Amino acid sequence: MGAPRLLAGDWGTTNLRAWTLDEAGIVIQAARFDGFGVSHLAREEAASRFESEMRPALGAEGLPALLCGMVGSTLGWAPAPYEDCPAGLADLAARLTRAPGAARVSVVPGLRWRGAEGRPDVMRGEETQILGWAAADPQRSRGKRLVCHPGTHTKWVLLEEGRIAAFATAMTGELFAVLRAHSVLAGSGGKDDPAAFDAGLEAAGDGGALAARLFGVRARVVGYGAAQDTSGDYLSGLLIGADAAATPALLGVSVEAVDIIGDARLCALYARALERRGARCEIHDGETAAVTGLWALHRSAS
Amino acid sequence: MGAPRLLAGDWGTTNLRAWTLDEAGIVIQAARFDGFGVSHLAREEAASRFESEMRPALGAEGLPALLCGMVGSTLGWAPAPYEDCPAGLADLAARLTRAPGAARVSVVPGLRWRGAEGRPDVMRGEETQILGWAAADPQRSRGKRLVCHPGTHTKWVLLEEGRIAAFATAMTGELFAVLRAHSVLAGSGGKDDPAAFDAGLEAAGDGGALAARLFGVRARVVGYGAAQDTSGDYLSGLLIGADAAATPALLGVSVEAVDIIGDARLCALYARALERRGARCEIHDGETAAVTGLWALHRSAS
């Protein structure tokens, strides 16, 4: 392990994960700053707090820094325009934005795409993870691949020859959170009940008529005697099942093999939904992918 | 206009609408009690407040009373079981529940149904309006008809020979309210912009992949420069368009002619969505239908 060469960061809505990397792109030190998300921090204080708190915590004074994620949104420190698809690492590296008020800090642009029917879509942060994952093995940059990045806003990405050709975002995680907190489905218990999750996957059908299928979460309890404390897992299965069944079709691809990148628990739930539909799935760590992507972008831009 | 014979009420989650009817079922007096919904009133106080406040306000002391709606749910005054489809007025009239703690007060049962694929569904209140609407004209009880009752939970009902054969509930109104108040789509302005509403209808496509299409409400603003204050109407069009495109298919019917019953403004929005898809629509008043239904149930049960 050598001397630190880069401060790499994935700066999202709720937190900042950051790493110092050596001259081979190997992680020297990692840190996670909770409560430092774009939604918590006033834009004007981002520069000073980055310099006075985050750099020292990682021993990264004076290092070049490269940041991806919502830090580049209009709510973040350094608004960076959206690039159009198709886009690969070289395209993004050519379009880094300098963050104002600090030295040697660059931000990765987001991506935008208009799908068939003109459906508009945007991405910030996941592109770095997904392209980083692809860059880690030359096999992954051959032909077409379907990648899923599950989360609050689940991203389905079509990679062609290592570039992001198209993508679709489903508000699956956010629908789950918002419906459980604020709708007639509020209080739907959750207790990690695989049978209830699978029943939700089954109820998702072809993923169509989602607004009607959602009402079934309540109807099965009040009309048909299902236990209320199974509703959370049933709702989770229904939303993830509908996402897996319907969203990839927006990209015009068949779902035979899917690489799933991100949080391990959430990836496993998506794999369960996809394998039920006949897809082969591989799960990959999102943090590793982010580091690889940021390092590759830094090298390409240097 | 004769002497009052029935106190009829549609007692929902947020308010109670009530009427006194004469011996021909004609409305003598109407009243609306806001803040008296099932969600506001403790179950234990329903009987005493009904007797001490609502009856006197309508000069309905001593009259038989018939109530439909959420008053018959487990949250309401008089839990009334769900009846299975198919069900018509005679079936419901044979299954009225007596409300505890008051004299001569009956409650209409709800309906439940398991659709194709086993999708569970329930209804309370709309059945009385829809069957009342059908009872008002013998033509409406011939053959199959598709009825739409838009609202917080939009009901799509298949009538066969004047009975409810099947139905599907879409959480369209609730999704609109919850997403605007609590999601990344929060603050989506609304200004009654028909062009934005129509753009939302267009973006609904075949109604599939709703979780992905919803994210487009945000992407069109942050990625493609649409005005933020068009988002509310666009979201409304997207949700209603997806509902109209996808939910009727759960009933296995083609959408050629639809009778829309309920609030006039909301009915007009659904008509716009349905006519765009080639359906002929007629709009009917929901309050009139409720009165007709309650009167018909009272006569059938007497």
Interface residues (C-beta under 8 A of the other chain):
Chain A: S73 T74 Y82 G110 R112 R114 E117 G118 R119 P120 D121 V122 H153 T154 A168 T169 A170 M171 T172 E174 L175 V178 L179 A181 H182 S183 V184 A203 G205 D206 G207 G208 A209 L210 A211 A212 R213 L214 F215 G216 R218 A219 R220 V222 G223 Y224 L239 A242 D243 A246 T247 A249 L250
Chain B: S73 T74 Y82 G110 R112 R114 E117 G118 R119 P120 D121 V122 H153 T154 A168 T169 A170 M171 T172 E174 L175 V178 L179 A181 H182 S183 V184 A203 G205 D206 G207 G208 A209 L210 A211 A212 R213 L214 F215 G216 R218 A219 R220 V222 G223 Y224 L239 A242 D243 A246 T247 A249 L250
